[in-house]
Amino acid sequence: MTAAKPVLNTESIAQDILASIEREREREIIARRFGLFDRKETLEQIGELLGITRERVRQLEKSVMTKLRATASELPHITEVEAALLGAIEAAGQTARITTLGAELTAENSRTDQSRLAFLSELAPGVSAISEDDNFYQSAGNGKVHDDAAIKTEVAKLVDTIAKAGKPLETRELTKQAGTENDVYTAALASTSKQLATLNGRWGLVKWPTVNPKNIRDKIYVILSENGKHMHFNEISEAIKASDFKRKDVTTQAIHNELIKDKRFVLIGRGIYALKEWGYKKGTVADIISEVLKEAGEPLHRDEIVKRVLKSRFVKETTILLNLQSKPQFKRVAKATYELAE
């Protein structure tokens, strides 16, 4: 039998730790600032409630947390909490987002559970806590391996490595280029950064649609790019539905509409699309024939024209021949040989 995962009763633990704070006002500030029983509140909101300035709230919060950390070994349940946190952190790769730890250590992994775990990680002596800001998610690391400053330095190296590469990197390649310890450790560090995103085992900057597709067009681009060759819009639709994208409940018609609008996609056959970056150009079959003849600079046999057109269009040979014979921009100059009409 598989051993049941350890579950922390975060509500009971938070209540017991708060009870160790002597003054009620200070208990109220900590509970509201960390969102221990409800949503997190700002300094201004708490100050207005308690009738004090936001600066005074900040001072009291800092003072109370300093005292709690100084006497952490005496806090109720802290030994149990630290052991559970470090066990889950080590399993995740020595660093983990609080959301990941919540899934392992709490029964529901609710937003409030996560807020309590973040609070507890700030107090556990052996845990390095990373507060959420513009660049990082709320996270925690193994204090014996690295402190919060070292974690941020390592993550910054990963971001810089990917930015210099200019393209998404598989975890193994990112580990090699950044010089981190191993793939698990690399992925754990990268997951804490708001500057990075991952998709299909590759890490890239969050602004890159190849790892962080935000709309239907980006998802179509990822599907075509991963497939490496042209696809019918029905195939693209099925691939999106079977993908790991967060929102994939889009209709086939919506996908077809986006394919038509976006310049990254080129129609190369009946309902068949390819990426422009693969060398395809927009235009009708007649346009492509004209391009072929213009580049040749001389008359071409119809078989050679068909061969060259099929490099950029997924159509029947008869379609190409019909265009040659019926369009006024093409002139037959010899048996089965054509050039552009003047």
C-alpha positions as CSV (number, residue, x, y, z in Angstrom):
1,M,0.0,0.0,0.0
2,T,1.1,3.5,-0.7
3,A,1.6,5.6,2.4
4,A,-0.8,8.4,2.8
5,K,0.7,11.9,2.3
6,P,1.2,14.0,5.5
7,V,-1.6,16.5,5.9
8,L,-1.2,19.6,8.1
9,N,-4.2,21.1,9.8
10,T,-3.2,24.6,8.9
11,E,-6.1,26.2,10.6
12,S,-5.5,24.7,14.0
13,I,-1.7,25.3,13.7
14,A,-2.2,29.0,12.7
15,Q,-4.7,29.5,15.6
16,D,-2.2,28.1,18.1
17,I,0.7,30.2,16.8
18,L,-1.5,33.3,16.9
19,A,-2.5,32.5,20.5
20,S,1.2,32.9,21.4
21,I,1.0,36.6,20.5
22,E,0.1,38.6,23.6
23,R,-1.8,41.5,22.2
24,E,-5.0,41.1,20.3
25,R,-4.3,44.0,18.0
26,E,-1.1,42.4,16.9
27,R,-2.9,39.0,16.4
28,E,-5.4,40.8,14.2
29,I,-2.7,42.4,12.1
30,I,-0.9,39.2,11.4
31,A,-4.1,37.2,10.7
32,R,-5.3,39.8,8.2
33,R,-1.9,40.6,6.5
34,F,-1.3,36.9,5.8
35,G,-4.9,36.0,5.1
36,L,-4.9,33.2,7.7
37,F,-8.7,33.0,7.9
38,D,-10.0,35.2,5.0
39,R,-8.5,37.1,2.1
40,K,-5.3,39.0,2.6
41,E,-5.7,42.7,3.4
42,T,-3.6,45.7,2.7
43,L,-1.8,48.0,5.2
44,E,-4.4,50.7,4.4
45,Q,-7.4,48.4,5.0
46,I,-6.1,47.2,8.3
47,G,-5.1,50.6,9.4
48,E,-8.6,52.0,8.7
49,L,-10.1,49.1,10.6
50,L,-7.9,49.5,13.7
51,G,-7.7,53.3,13.5
52,I,-4.0,53.6,13.0
53,T,-1.8,54.6,10.1
54,R,-0.6,52.2,7.4
55,E,3.0,52.9,8.5
56,R,2.1,51.9,12.1
57,V,0.6,48.6,10.8
58,R,3.8,47.9,8.9
59,Q,5.9,48.5,11.9
60,L,3.8,46.3,14.1
61,E,3.8,43.5,11.5
62,K,7.5,43.6,11.2
63,S,8.0,43.7,15.0
64,V,5.7,40.7,15.6
65,M,7.2,38.6,12.8
66,T,10.7,39.3,14.1
67,K,9.7,38.1,17.6
68,L,8.1,35.0,16.2
69,R,11.1,34.1,14.2
70,A,13.4,34.7,17.2
71,T,11.4,32.3,19.3
72,A,10.5,29.9,16.5
73,S,11.8,26.8,18.3
74,E,9.3,27.5,21.1
75,L,6.3,27.9,18.8
76,P,3.6,25.2,18.9
77,H,3.8,22.6,16.1
78,I,6.8,24.3,14.5
79,T,8.9,21.1,14.5
80,E,6.1,19.1,12.8
81,V,5.5,21.9,10.3
82,E,9.2,22.3,9.5
83,A,9.7,18.5,8.9
84,A,6.6,18.4,6.7
85,L,7.7,21.4,4.7
86,L,11.3,20.3,4.2
87,G,10.1,16.8,3.2
88,A,7.8,18.2,0.5
89,I,10.4,20.8,-0.6
90,E,13.1,18.1,-1.0
91,A,10.8,15.9,-3.0
92,A,10.0,18.8,-5.4
93,G,13.7,19.6,-6.1
94,Q,14.8,21.6,-3.0
95,T,12.5,24.6,-4.0
96,A,8.8,24.7,-4.6
97,R,5.9,27.1,-5.0
98,I,3.5,27.3,-2.1
99,T,0.7,26.0,-4.4
100,T,2.8,22.9,-5.0
101,L,3.4,22.4,-1.3
102,G,-0.3,23.0,-0.6
103,A,-1.2,20.1,-2.9
104,E,1.0,17.8,-0.9
105,L,0.5,19.0,2.7
106,T,-3.1,20.1,3.0
107,A,-6.4,18.4,2.5
108,E,-8.0,21.0,0.2
109,N,-5.1,23.2,-1.0
110,S,-7.5,26.2,-0.8
111,R,-6.2,29.7,-1.1
112,T,-6.5,30.1,2.6
113,D,-4.5,26.9,3.1
114,Q,-1.8,28.3,0.9
115,S,-1.7,31.6,2.8
116,R,-1.2,29.7,6.0
117,L,1.6,27.6,4.5
118,A,3.3,30.8,3.3
119,F,3.0,32.2,6.9
120,L,4.4,29.0,8.4
121,S,7.3,28.9,5.9
122,E,8.2,32.4,7.1
123,L,8.6,31.0,10.7
124,A,10.1,27.5,10.1
125,P,13.9,28.0,10.9
126,G,15.1,25.5,8.2
127,V,13.0,26.9,5.4
128,S,13.9,29.8,3.1
129,A,10.8,31.8,2.3
130,I,10.3,33.7,-1.0
131,S,7.6,36.4,-0.8
132,E,5.4,37.0,-3.8
133,D,6.3,40.0,-5.9
134,D,6.5,41.0,-9.6
135,N,9.1,38.4,-10.4
136,F,8.4,35.5,-8.0
137,Y,5.5,33.4,-6.9
138,Q,5.2,32.7,-3.2
139,S,7.7,29.9,-2.7
140,A,9.9,28.1,-0.2
141,G,13.3,26.4,-0.3
142,N,15.5,24.1,1.8
143,G,17.5,26.4,4.0
144,K,20.3,24.0,4.2
145,V,20.7,24.1,0.4
146,H,20.2,27.8,-0.2
147,D,18.8,31.0,1.4
148,D,16.2,33.2,-0.3
149,A,18.9,35.4,-1.9
150,A,20.7,32.4,-3.4
151,I,17.4,31.1,-4.8
152,K,16.8,34.4,-6.5
153,T,20.3,34.5,-7.9
154,E,19.9,31.0,-9.4
155,V,16.6,31.8,-10.9
156,A,18.0,35.0,-12.4
157,K,20.7,32.9,-14.1
158,L,18.0,30.7,-15.6
159,V,16.1,33.6,-16.9
160,D,19.3,35.1,-18.4
161,T,20.2,31.8,-20.0
162,I,16.9,31.5,-21.8
163,A,16.8,35.1,-22.9
164,K,20.3,34.7,-24.4
165,A,19.2,31.5,-26.2
166,G,16.4,33.4,-27.7
167,K,14.2,30.3,-27.9
168,P,12.6,27.8,-25.5
169,L,14.9,25.2,-24.0
170,E,14.2,21.7,-22.8
171,T,15.0,21.3,-19.1
172,R,18.1,19.1,-19.8
173,E,19.5,21.8,-22.1
174,L,18.7,24.6,-19.6
175,T,20.5,22.7,-16.9
176,K,23.5,22.3,-19.1
177,Q,23.7,25.9,-20.2
178,A,22.9,27.4,-16.8
179,G,25.2,25.0,-15.0
180,T,22.6,24.0,-12.4
181,E,22.8,20.8,-10.4
182,N,20.3,18.6,-12.1
183,D,17.1,18.7,-14.2
184,V,14.7,18.3,-11.2
185,Y,16.5,21.2,-9.4
186,T,16.4,23.3,-12.5
187,A,12.6,22.8,-13.1
188,A,11.9,23.5,-9.4
189,L,13.8,26.8,-9.5
190,A,12.3,27.8,-12.8
191,S,8.7,27.1,-11.5
192,T,9.1,29.9,-8.9
193,S,9.7,32.6,-11.5
194,K,6.9,34.8,-13.0
195,Q,9.3,35.6,-15.8
196,L,9.3,32.0,-17.1
197,A,6.7,29.6,-18.4
198,T,6.8,25.9,-19.5
199,L,5.0,23.9,-22.1
200,N,5.7,20.4,-23.4
201,G,8.9,20.1,-21.4
202,R,10.4,23.3,-22.6
203,W,11.1,26.5,-20.7
204,G,10.9,30.0,-22.2
205,L,10.1,33.6,-21.3
206,V,6.5,34.1,-20.2
207,K,6.0,36.6,-23.1
208,W,6.7,33.9,-25.7
209,P,3.5,32.3,-27.1
210,T,5.4,29.1,-27.8
211,V,5.4,28.3,-24.0
212,N,2.6,30.6,-22.8
213,P,-0.1,30.8,-25.5
214,K,-2.7,33.3,-24.3
215,N,-5.2,33.1,-27.2
216,I,-6.5,30.8,-29.9
217,R,-4.0,32.1,-32.5
218,D,-1.0,31.4,-30.2
219,K,-2.3,27.9,-29.5
220,I,-2.7,27.2,-33.2
221,Y,0.9,28.4,-33.7
222,V,2.2,26.1,-31.0
223,I,0.3,23.1,-32.5
224,L,1.7,23.7,-36.0
225,S,5.2,24.4,-34.7
226,E,5.2,21.2,-32.6
227,N,3.8,19.2,-35.5
228,G,6.5,20.5,-37.9
229,K,4.4,20.3,-41.0
230,H,1.1,21.5,-42.5
231,M,-2.3,20.5,-41.0
232,H,-5.9,20.7,-41.9
233,F,-7.9,23.0,-39.7
234,N,-9.9,20.1,-38.4
235,E,-6.7,18.4,-37.3
236,I,-5.6,21.5,-35.6
237,S,-8.9,21.7,-33.7
238,E,-8.6,18.1,-32.5
239,A,-5.0,18.7,-31.5
240,I,-5.9,21.7,-29.4
241,K,-8.7,19.7,-27.7
242,A,-6.3,16.9,-26.8
243,S,-3.5,19.4,-25.6
244,D,-2.5,20.5,-22.1
245,F,-3.6,24.1,-22.7
246,K,-5.6,25.6,-19.9
247,R,-8.5,26.7,-22.1
248,K,-9.1,24.4,-25.0
249,D,-12.9,24.4,-25.4
250,V,-12.9,26.3,-28.7
251,T,-14.9,25.5,-31.8
252,T,-13.5,24.4,-35.1
253,Q,-15.1,27.4,-36.8
254,A,-13.4,29.8,-34.3
255,I,-10.0,28.1,-35.1
256,H,-10.7,28.4,-38.9
257,N,-11.5,32.1,-38.5
258,E,-8.2,32.8,-36.6
259,L,-6.2,30.9,-39.2
260,I,-7.6,33.2,-41.9
261,K,-6.9,36.4,-39.9
262,D,-3.3,35.8,-38.6
263,K,-0.4,36.5,-41.0
264,R,1.7,33.8,-39.4
265,F,-0.5,31.1,-41.1
266,V,-0.6,30.4,-44.9
267,L,-3.4,28.5,-46.7
268,I,-1.5,26.0,-48.9
269,G,-4.4,23.7,-49.8
270,R,-8.1,23.1,-49.3
271,G,-8.4,23.9,-45.6
272,I,-4.7,23.1,-45.1
273,Y,-2.4,25.6,-43.3
274,A,1.3,26.0,-42.7
275,L,3.5,28.5,-40.9
276,K,4.8,31.5,-42.9
277,E,8.2,31.1,-41.2
278,W,8.6,27.8,-43.0
279,G,9.0,29.7,-46.3
280,Y,5.4,29.7,-47.5
281,K,3.9,32.8,-49.1
282,K,0.3,33.9,-49.2
283,G,-1.5,33.8,-52.6
284,T,-3.5,31.7,-55.0
285,V,-2.2,28.8,-57.1
286,A,-2.0,31.3,-60.0
287,D,0.1,33.7,-57.8
288,I,2.5,30.8,-57.0
289,I,2.8,29.8,-60.6
290,S,3.6,33.4,-61.5
291,E,6.3,33.5,-58.8
292,V,7.8,30.3,-60.1
293,L,8.0,31.6,-63.6
294,K,9.4,35.0,-62.5
295,E,12.1,33.4,-60.5
296,A,13.0,31.0,-63.3
297,G,13.4,33.9,-65.8
298,E,12.7,31.5,-68.7
299,P,9.9,29.3,-70.0
300,L,9.4,26.1,-68.0
301,H,7.9,22.7,-68.9
302,R,4.6,22.1,-67.2
303,D,6.0,19.1,-65.3
304,E,8.7,21.4,-63.8
305,I,6.1,24.1,-62.9
306,V,4.0,21.5,-61.1
307,K,7.1,20.2,-59.3
308,R,8.0,23.7,-58.0
309,V,4.5,24.7,-57.1
310,L,4.0,21.6,-55.0
311,K,6.9,22.7,-52.9
312,S,4.7,25.5,-51.5
313,R,1.2,24.3,-52.1
314,F,-0.6,21.2,-51.1
315,V,-3.0,20.9,-54.1
316,K,-3.7,18.4,-56.9
317,E,-1.6,18.5,-60.0
318,T,-4.8,19.0,-62.1
319,T,-5.5,22.3,-60.2
320,I,-2.1,23.6,-61.2
321,L,-2.5,22.5,-64.9
322,L,-6.0,24.1,-65.1
323,N,-4.6,27.4,-63.9
324,L,-1.8,27.2,-66.5
325,Q,-4.2,26.6,-69.3
326,S,-7.0,29.0,-68.3
327,K,-5.3,32.1,-66.7
328,P,-4.4,35.0,-69.1
329,Q,-1.1,35.7,-67.3
330,F,0.4,32.5,-68.6
331,K,1.4,31.9,-72.3
332,R,2.2,28.6,-73.9
333,V,5.4,29.1,-76.0
334,A,6.0,25.5,-77.0
335,K,4.6,22.0,-76.4
336,A,3.6,21.9,-72.7
337,T,6.0,24.8,-72.0
338,Y,4.9,28.1,-70.5
339,E,6.1,31.6,-69.6
340,L,4.6,34.7,-68.2
341,A,2.5,36.8,-70.6
342,E,3.7,40.3,-71.1
